[in-house]
Amino acid sequence: MRSHFELSPAEYEARRQGHLQDRRVALVAEDVAARVREGDLVVELGCGPGDAVARIARGHPGVEFLGVDVDDAMVEHARAVHASSNLTFRNVDIGRDELGARARVVFGVDVLHHVHDLGSFVDAVGALLEPDGWWTVIEPNSRNPYIWLHQERMRRAGLDEDHFDRAAFEREAGRRGLRVARRTTAFVVPGAFRSVPRPVARLESAVERIPVLGGSVVYGLSPS
């Protein structure tokens, strides 16, 4: 099977659909719903083909949504397939380019473990957030043996993958004055499974916060 770096945006989007993506979107959607007001801006960092932010935007027609990514092909696909009256996409390197706006909610899924200059990236997100803003972070949980092995194989293959370093991220967040309001693990069922029986979904919810079982580490941060 080809790695996701070799897929077209449409193929990559299709591969990500299913149980895991549904749960990721639901988690972010809950954070958005709890915090946004009409006229606010929500930004997805590393939006890829755009389906996640598009699904959330449909539930909040009075809120502005922006998806940003450094990949031209991903942004072009997202614009062609998902742009709407309250959702736009831009080719932006958040660690280098200013958006010229402030966001109530910022979120990113599997983005930070690709970032080479973590300090600049965290600084940029801190500057982007409203004073009462919120940053949702979902990253691979290297304490899960399956996730560690997957990431290590990708890293050794020379792809732009690495293990997410919790300590480094929390250190940079604290330096920037961002408070860790939530730190947990989630999502036991791998993304290869498009659907799972209801008993399995219930079991997942019951055990996903065990640090070695959750496939992702989930943070919620806010300005101190």
PyMOL commands that set and color helices and strands:
alter all, ss='L'
color gray80, all
select helices_A, chain A and resi 4-6+9-16+19-35+51-57+72-82+112-114+118-128+145-156+166-175+198-207
alter helices_A, ss='H'
color red, helices_A
select strands_A, chain A and resi 41-45+64-69+87-91+103-109+129-140+178-186+216-223
alter strands_A, ss='S'
color yellow, strands_A
deselect
rebuild
show_as cartoon
